[in-house]
């Protein structure tokens, strides 16, 4: 029962708290194992971040109450949102619930309709083909996670701002984001008084955030100058939608602060989630020969010997299942927060007004009561018949309810374009030990080196040979 009224027993407190820091040490040292262990203590479990209590929901049905059916009682907020707001500002991901959020969402929605995204599809494909053409056969140490983040960023920048963006903007942004994300998680799991001290780590985080805004300003200025030179080029970047939008209340163009906030929100989401999903997908394809065979078979049936086209994406159903299974197994988010707007009762447990409520897509998507063999990589679990038993709140890669990710359609487009373009031309084999999941903002591989080997597409109606199983050079498996 997921009632939000009445009284009940105080939720159980997770074991292992320490004076002053509470469970902060466990969130810092073993976040995924700690979050997963909470399921055995109940549907709602109390933890302490410093001296401040937070309430972790481990039951997907109750998470749906938080996100959908009783969303007005759970505002977008909490420590992670407060930390993200430091560099997102009031972008769509962090702006408060209510009229302001709905106004932002309506302004941005045209950027992400299917027809608008389609105008950038073939440009993105050409960019990915050119970027991966330089890979050399047998490169022993390509950092696949870094490769996918860089490729995701450059592809999204092409889609967002059009071509010819100054190279230093892309390069610096790619270098800044990992450090900013680590600093954000640090601010989330440490007591607030620590994050306010003039410590070197805190000052460095502030400097990186300030530099990020300067880079975004350069990108916006570049795009505005291109539009001024050639007004008919407005369709060359999705961001033109915001540059030409007007506030429905004031009738004025968006302020520079609003443009900055939305650009940072879009770019951060594009890199962290998409790049991580692609890295894990390439790894799982490389160590699952049957998955690789079926993926190649589908690609060759759809494209034959010609390059991928945007119109092909809708036919790549198995590839979509592979990507969805990567999202399920590895998050991508492992900790999301809301703040109660009034006293509530969750599954019989009272939660006070102003409390942080936490849910974890990572643990929901590995719940053994929902997913058989949750640690296994099984794209076939997304076959329509098998997927009928999976509730909406047991797969939260794009969130749910009124705060569901506005860029889901674009994310799927970019994921399919990049994975299809790479796997059509290359087979990647592991060149390092099996990666371990590491919780930053997304659940990323700690280390993932892979070697590319060219492959030749098999024309339609031709039998596809089964490739030899890829083995890890360390374990031999």
C-alpha positions, 0 to 999 in steps of 0.5 A: 500500500502506497498511501500518502496519508495517515501515520505509521512506523518510522522507517528502518535505518540502514546499518553502518552509520558513523558519527557526524558523517552518517552513511556518507562513507558508504556512499563514497566508498561503495555506493552501488553495493550500499544502495543495492543492500537497502532493498533487504531492509524494507521498501523505504529505508532511512539513511543519514547524509551527515546528520541529515536524514534521507529516505530511500525508496527501494520498491518501484511501485512506491517510486511511481507514486513519488514520480507520477500519481502523487508528484505534487507532494515530491518537488524536484530537489534534494542534495543532488539537485542542489549540487547540479543547480550550481552549474545547471542554474535553472535549466530544464533539469533543475528548475523548480516544479510549477509554471516556470518548469512548464514554460521552459518545457513548452519552449524547448519541446519544438527542439525535440520533435521527431521532424526537427531531429530528422533534419540533423540525422544524416549530418550526424551520421556523416560526422560519426563516420568521419570521426571513426574512419581514423581508427587504425586496425589493431590500435591496442589501447583505445579508451572506449569510454573516453572515445564515446564521450568525445564522440557523443559530445562532438555529434551533439554539438553538430546537432545543437549548434551546427558546424564549425564550432571553435575546436577549443570549446569542444576540447575544453568542455570534454576535459571539464565535464568529468571533473565537474561531475565528480565534484558534484557527487562529492557535494552530494554525499558530504555534509553541507558544511564541508562543501561550504568551507574554503577548501581547495577542492571546493574552490577548484569546483567553483572555478571549473563551473565558471569556466564552463559558463564562459565556454557556453557563452562562446558557443552561443555567440558563435551560433548567433553570429552564424545566424546573423550572417545567414538567416536561412541557416536557422535549421542548421542547429537545434539551438536555433529554436531557443535563440528565436524563441520568445517568453510567452509571458513577456514576449521577450527573447530568452535572457543570456542566463536562460540560454546558458542554463539550457545549453549546459543542461542539454550538453551535460545530459547528452554526454554523461548518459549517452556516452556511458550507454554506448561504452557499456553497449560496445563492451557487452557486444564484444563479450557476447558473440551471439549478441554481436552476430545478431546485431551484424546480421540485422545491420547487414540485412537493413543496409547491405553494403551501403552506409547507414542512412537516417531512414534505416534507424526505425528498422534496427529493432534488435540494436534498440534492445541491445541499447535498452539492456545496457541502460537497464544493467548499468543505470545510467543514473544511480541516485535521484532525489526529490523533496517532500512539500508536505508530510507524507506516509510512504508504504506506512512510513511517515516522512516529514515535510522538507525531507529528501526522498531518494530513488535509484534507477540502478537498483530498480533495474536490477530487482530480481523480482522484476528481472530474471538473472538481473546481472545477465546481459539479455537484450531479448528480455525486451521482446514485446511478450517478455517485456509485458511483466516489466512495470514502467517504474522498473525501467527509469533510464529517462525518468517518469511523470512530468519530469521525464526527459524531454530529449528521449527521442533525440537520445535514441536517435544519437545512440542508434546512429553512433552504435550502428555506424561503429558496428557496421564498420568495426568489431571491437575486442577488449584489451583490458580487464573486465571493467567494473561499474563506478558510480559518478553521476552515471554508472561508468566503467572504471577502465575500458580499453578496446581494439578496433578491427575492420569488418566488411558488411555482408550484402542482403540475402547472404549468410553472415558468418559467426565471428570468433568469440572475443576473449578478455586478454587478462582472464582468457574468457 
